[in-house]
């Protein structure tokens, strides 16, 4: 068994209770000594390490990903970061011809030191500037308790929702926030936010949960700085937050405490678990399986499916590992050991299927999925616009809403909204494929299936641990981090406007029309999220169906069509329902009827480039667009074609 010293150190979950040794009477000038656990303390001959791999081209970065090593999802124009857990993994990287530098030589010691420092900081500050006052990373039980608390204390505007269950049978919990939230759906648009698709990315859940606290407190507290703004937004839209999208994996990462018998093969592994806890395809498993079963040597997620490669958006394409290939995983012989294993089929995992059902039954006009790390905001698509998919021979093209001019001539496309958000935190506003190719991701599915804007935030500064000091989490959310403060200092100046625009990756700012002027700068992630919520509530950036119907009538909009994976298709349905309030008229906020995955098929490869050809359906034939079917109380439907920014009146829909 572990020594009594290490057992005490590892207790209380994921190093959260690391002891901090204080001398009885330290002089004021001396810092306390931290009791740091190293890889050697855990019996590891090779310290897991974070390395900076030289990869100066997109092709090179894709080659690194194809090795099946544990990528951190942080890359830039010249490198990619990889976690190495064994000498064999290091040898594989060298054999592939890649040079690298060691950034963190001992990730066990790094995580241990960070948690010990956090304990000191929490004792010093008592309460942080987070909306909840939190000073430490939450456990899964903490998230359950906080959701229950907000559901109870703010019942008029907050409601706990269970959107599904995990592989191990845990509830996927969320919180729905808005005026009259317990009343039936009333046609308002939805802003949806996720955290912890990847288990080890703890800050992503913290930011999501804290935004929930911010909204409920801002709505009810008249002294809150954004009270009037938040009341207006929650009167016009509903918000759903799901802080922990991967509860099994997160619990495994956050709560490992000395259950391993010698020899300790890879006790480091649980803290850096990435994927879900799928051991056997198609079968549920008892709660705690991830913690109870021994870990394979050299893998921080030896089993499981990468949930952010399991969605249906071009599932099975580049950047998502198929598993079980003859020449794969020769290091340990497990077909699903790759950090980006996509699973056997789109939505094969209960976690992604639950989120699919949530997206398919709400009109989610804006979505953010939070990840770590790298100070990035990624917008669709995950593959380059000239990438041709094999099932149809069409290049993907740019997202059709990359640029979108409202009637007032102001650009409110994906690029411009991304710039408005990154003007608050100094993040880079770029396409997903500029890191490396990805398919099967959350926002690529949600955006292309529904038309609701979708983004990935890669939170936290580049470099370092997935679990940075909690004080850094606070700074990122509140806008007291260095980049936000630099932007704040330029607020109201031409230099500030230029600095905000510079956050959009070079050469991609090709949209016509006027950008929205940045009235505020440097507000941190909380301001970025509020800007995204404003977009979700703004009918000018989605679509509107109006009409007349008796009070209490149920209005349904639905659309079913084929959705392409990389090599095939699957049937996908979006069906949402609202109840007409008193007054006999309704305004249903919806996404455009034509899905972006079809609208983007305006392009074809020509002369080494991409040219516009007009809308094409999945058969490659011209078409005018895709229709919503609108019905009342299950009666005959009316087909409605409505594009972004448009409003259609269906009249007396109930006959």
Secondary structure, 3 states (H helix, E strand, C coil): CCCHHHHHHHCCCCCCCCCEECCCCCCCCCCCEECCCCCHHHCCCCCCEEEEEECCCHHHHHHHHHCCCEEEEEECCCEEEEEECCHHHHHHHHHCCCCEEEEECCHHHHHHHHHHHHHHHHHHHCCCCCCCCCCCCCCHHHHHHHHHHHHHHCCCCEEEEEEEECCCCCEEEEEEECCCCCCCCCCCEEEEEECCCCCCCHHHHHHHHHHHHHHHHHHHCCCCCCHHHHHHHHHHEEEEEECCCCHHHHHHHHCCCCCCCCCCCCCCHHHHCCCCCCCCCCCCCCCCHHHHCCCCCCCCCCCCCCHHHCCCCCCCCCCCECCCCCCCCCCCCCCCCCCCECCCCCCCCHHHHHHHHHHHCCCEEEEEEEEECCCEEEECCCCCCCCECCCCCCECCCCCCCCCECCCCEECCHHHHHHHHHCCCCCEEEEHHHCCCCCCCHHHHHHHHHCCEEEEEEECCCCCCCCCCHHHHHHHHHCCCHHHHHHHCCCCCHHHHHHHHCCECCCCCCCCCEECCCCCCCCHHHHHHHHHHHHHHCHHHCEEEEEECCCCCEEEEEEEEEEECCCCEEEEEEEEEEECCCCCEEEEEECCCCCHHHHCCCEEEECCEEEECCCECCCCCECCCCCEEEEECCCCCEEECCCCCCEEEEEECCC
